[in-house]
Amino acid sequence: MAQTTSRSDHAKKRRWMSNIFSAKEITAMEPRVQERVEVLLRSVKAKSRGGPVAETDEYGFGKGWRHDKNGRVVFDVRPWLNMLSYDAIAAMFWSETYGCLERGSDLVPALRSTGNRDNVHAMASFHGTTGFLIPLAHLTAEWDAIAKRIFRYAKGSQRVDDFGSMVRYLVTRRIESPPKTPDLFSSIPVTPTEKRPYPVPLAEIMAECTTMLDAGNDTTQTSLTNALYHLSDYPRTQDKLREILRSALPAESRPVASYQQLQHVPYLRAVLDESFRCRPPVNFGLPRKTVEATTIAGHTIPAGVTISSPLSSLHHDRRLFSEPQKFIPERWLPDADIYPDEHHNLKDFVHPFSLGGRACIGRNLAYMELSIVIAALILEFEWSLDDSVHGGDKGIEIIERLNSNPKELWVHARLLVV
């Protein structure tokens, strides 16, 4: 769906993919996310004390944790949020248990086109893939093929094969051993039915599953890292969210609540939306091509021109938002009376999931996962930034790939006893 430029093909693919992301299917996946979040909390607890989660833990002293100048344990939480996102999307889509969080390692199985099986590092595979392919995306099909032949032995090309092999393993294993309980993959017509006598070809299944593993891991971990960064940088907002969650949720639903319960906590949604405004996962404007001459912001654009509007520029435009660099979730709440004249600007100009027929089809799934994870982390721990992390406007270091990936997020997490 993401790879096609044909409107008719995209519409057809989106119709059958939309069943996967229906409210019913998303609700059915909640327990799988909750189970992974329980493991995340145990892993964070171990890391907050400077301990390993297992003998295979790759994030030991120096690389994954250290002591700050006050003797506190600080650790890089970003890879743990990324391991969570891989574990969660694999569980929801293919009923596959990667177990990254339990092992403290993103080493996962891959199936090569030759039929050989080995293991690859999931994070490096995906980040290497996007870093290699994004610069080639602007080439014509002919030049793209030439470039890939020239660079076929490059490290980035190997990462592309690694990530594709991860997907091949998941799809092959899922088709060969269907689970007893339906997962999101169950909605893909892989066998003939009365309604659809011609199933989806394997190559198309692979393409769609590549998109799901792509968006399901990286955009999620980027959004989680950004949200946790903002809450750590604004302790009063963090405390406010924690108190609101404690008041809204019964004791038996804390710290890992259901999305049905969390949907009734407007401040949590405001926190997520404000994090999207301050740091959208995709900073640059997704390119669109004009199909006819049109006028945009007073400029006449002829047909056939590629255009885009960087979200970061829109989201931080002082003509649209007061104090745009500040993290203020209250601006999203109509009854908070914070910049009330800007509510329509939030609706019109903040679109981290894009708009129209090309908008992110996994929007509702993303909100479900982000809500459950952030609520649990805030209820279980008190978060603060390490001295090496610059708060405010400077923020954390970002690596621009397809997504605007935080390089790392060093934090101190204090376990709360209530």
N, C-alpha and C positions, 0 to 999 in steps of 0.2 A: 504493500500500500504506500509506504513512504518512498519507494524507489521509482514509481511510475509517474510520468508527466502527463499521461493521457487522462483527461477529465472523466471520460466514460469508464475507463478501467479503474480509476481511483474510486469513483462512486460505487462501482460494483463490489470492489474489495471492501470498502468501508461498510457497505450494507451487511455483509456476512460477518465482518469483524465486530460490528456494533453489538451483536448478540453476546459476545464475550464480555463486554463491559457494561452489561445491563445491571440495574440495581440489584436484581435477584442474584446474579452471579457474584457480584462484589460482596454482598452480604454473606454469601456462602463461604467466601475466602477469609473472612475475618478471623476465625479460629486459627488458621494457619499463620497469619501475621502475629496474632497474640502469642502463640507458642514460641515464635522466633524472638519476640520482644522479651519474653521471660528469660530466654537464654542470653540475650544482649545485656540485660540487667545484671545477671550473674557474672558475665564477662567484664563489664565495667566495674563491678564491685572488686573483682580480682585485680584489675589494672590500677584502680584507685589506691590500692595498697602496695603496688609495686610487684605483685605476684604474677606468675604465668597462669594461663587458663588450662594448659596442658603441656606435655613435653614437646609438642610440635609448635608451640607458640613462637612465632617469628618476630614478635615485638617485645624483646627483652630490654634490659638496661642499655641506655644510650640511644638505640634505634627507636624504641617504643615508649620508654618512660625514663625519667630522671628525677633528681631532687632539685627544687628551686632554691633560691638563696635563703629561704626561711626553713629549709629542711622538709618541706611538703613534697609529696609525690605528685608530679604532673605527668601527663601522658598525652600522646597524640590520638584523639578520638576519631579522626576522620576515617582511617582504615577500618575501624570497627563498625562505623555506620555503613561503609561500603560493603563489608562482609555481611552485614545484616541485609542490605538491599539485594545482594546476590542470593542469599539463603531464602529470602521472602519470595522473590519473583520465581525462583526455581520451584519452590513448594507450591505456589499458587497456580503456576502455568503447567508444569510437567510432573507434579507430585514427586519431585526429586529432592532429596535431602542432601545438600552440599555439606552441611556441618562445618562451615567455615568458622562460625563463632565458637563452637566447642573446641576446635583445633587451634584457633588463633592463626589460621593460615588460609590464604585464598588459592591454594593449590587444588585444582579441580580436574576431573577427567575430560579428555578430548578424544574424538574419534577422527582419524585422518581419512582423506578420500581414498587412500590405499587400503583402508580397513584396519590399519594399526591403531592401537590405543595407547595413549600416554597421558601425562599430566602437564598442565600449564598454569601459570599464575593469571588468574582472571583479571585483576586490576590492570596489570601491565599489558595484557592482551588487548583489552578494550581501549585503553588510553593510547597505546601504540597504533591501533587500528585507526582511530579518529585522527591522530596526529599525522598519519600517512595519507589517508584518503581525502581529508577536507581540502588540502591545497589542490588536489586533482579534480575536485568536484566542479570547478569552473571551466574545465577543458571540454572540448567537443568529444563525442564518442570515439572518433578516430584517434585524436591525440591522447585521450585517456588510455586507450588500448596500447598505444606506443609507449607511453610513460610507464605503464605497469610492466611492460616487457623489459624496458631499460632497467627498472629498479626491482626486478623480480627477486634479486638476491639481497636486497636491502633489509635491514632489521625491521623496518615498518611493514614490509611485505610479509615477513614471517609472522608478525603480530596479527595481520589480517587472516592468515591461515590458521593461527592459533584460535582466534575468536570464532571463526567459522567452524572449526573442529569442535569447539565447545558446544555450539548449537547442534551440529550433526549428532553428537553423542546424546544430547537431551532428546532430540526428535526421534532418533532411532530407538533408543531405550523405551521411550513413551509409547511408540507404535507397537513395538514387540511385546511390551508388558503393560497393558492398560490397567490403571488402578481400579479398585472396587468402588471408590468414591469419586464422582466426577470432579475434574479440575477445569481450569479455563481452556485448556487444550481440547477438552471434550466437545466444545462448540465448533471446532473446525471439522468440516465434512471430509474425513479421510477415507471413507468407504461409501459406496453407492447407497442411496436411499430413495424412497418413493418420490420425495420432494426434489431431491438432487441426484439424478441418476449418474452424473459425472462428478466424481469427487475432485477436490483440489489437488493439482499435480504436486508431487513431492518437492520439486524445485520452488514452487510458490509457497509451500508450507515452510520450507527452509528460510525463504526470504522474510516471511511474516514473523517467524520465530526469532530471526536475527534482530528484527526491529523490537520485538518484545523484550529480549534479553538486554538489548542496548538501552532503551528508554527505561526499562524496569529496574535497572541497577544504577546507572550513572546520574540521571536526572534526580532520582530519589535521594541518593547519598549527597548530592550537591545541595539539594533543598534542605535536607536534615542538618548538614554541617552549617549552612548559612543561618538557619533558624537558631541552632544552639549557640552559634557565635553571637548573634544579636542578644539573646537572652542572657548570656554570660557577660556581655558588655554593658547591659542595662539591668543591674541587680534588682532595682525596684520593680521593674516590669516583670522580672522573673518571680519575685516574691508575690506580686499581685496575681499572676497567673496561677501560682501554686495554691494560694488561698482560695481563689475562685474554684479551682478544680476540687479542692478538699470539700468545699461547701456544696458543690453540685453533685459529687459522686458519693454513693454509700461506701462505707469502709470495705465491704467485701468486693467492691469493684476497683479498688486501688491497689497497686499503681497501674495495672494493665486493664483499662476499661474497654468497653465495646464502642464501636463507632456510633451506634444508635444513641448511646448515652452522651458521647462527646459532641454530637451534632447539636445538642441543646446547650452548649457552652459557647456563646458568641465571641467571648474574648479569646478563646483558643483559635477560632477561625480568623479573628482579626490579627492575631500574632503571626499566623502563617501568611496571610495576605500582605501584611506589612513587610514581612521578610522577602516575599516575592517582589514587592515594589522596590525595596532597597537594593536587593541583590537577585535579580532574575537569573534562573539557571542558564538561560540562553540570552547573553547580553546583546549580541549583534542581531540585526534585523534579518529574519528569515527572508530570503529573496523571493520576489514575485515578479512575473513578467506581464506587462500591460498587453492586453489583447486588442485594444483600440486606443486612439488618442484620448487622453483624459487630463483633467486639471486637478492637481494635488497641491494644497497649501499655496494656491495662487500661481503655480508653475504648470505650464502646459507640457505634458509628457507624451511623445508620440508612441504609436503602437510598437511592440516588440522590444521594449526597453526593460532591463532588469532593475528593479527598485527595491529598497528596503528601508526600514526605519528602526534604528537601534533602540531597543527597549530602555537601556540605561539612560539614554538622552531624554526620552519621554518621561521616565519615572522620576528624574531629578531636575525637571524643568521648573524653575521658580515661578514661572507664569501660571503653572498648574497647581503646584503644591507648596505650601509654606514649610519652611525648614525641611526641605526635601532630603537632606543628608541624615536627618535624625530618624531613629527607629521609634515611631509613635503609633502603636496599634490602635489607640483610642480614636484616631482619625477615621477609622472604618466603622465606628459605632455611632449611628444617628443620634442616640440618646445621650452621648457623651459630650455633645456640644463643643467638640474640638474641630475647628475649621469647618463649620457646617456648610459654608459656601463651596467647599471643594468636593463634596460627596459625588456630584455628577462627574467630576474629573476622574475620580477613582474608577467609576463605572466605565467611562469612555476611553481612558488612556492606559489603564493597567491591565494588560492581557498576557500574563506569562505563559498561558497555554495557547496563545494565538486565537484567531477567529475564523469563522467560515468553514467551508468544507475541508480545509487542511488543518483545522484546529486539532490539538492533541486529543486523541480518542480515549486516552487513559486518565483524563482529568479526575473523574470521580474515584477511581482506584487510588490515585495519588493522594487525594485529600484523606481518604480512609487510612492509608498507611502512615502518612505524616502525622495525622491527628493522634493515632494510637501511640506512635513512638515518642513524639515530643511530650505528650501528657505523662507517659510513664517515666521518662527521664527526669522531668521536672518534679514529679511527685516523689521519686526515689532518692534524688541527689540534689545538693546545692552546688551550682556550677560557678566557677570563676576563671578568668583568663590567666594564663601564665604571663609573667612579666615580658616574655619574648614576643608576645602577641600585641600588636598595636590596635587599640580600640578606636572608636570614632570614625572619622572620615578615611583615615589611612587603611584601617582594616587589616585583613589577612591577605597573604600573597595568593594571587589567582593565576592559574595556567589556562590560557585560552585555547580550547580545542573546538569541538562543536559546542559543548557546554563550557561555562566559565567555572572551571573546577578549582575549589580551594586546595592549595598544595598540602596544607596540614592545619590542624587546630589543636594546639597544646593547651590543656585545661587542667584544673584541679577539680575533682569531684568529691564532695563530702557526703557520705551516706547519712541520710536523715532517719532518725528514729522517732516515730510518732506514737 
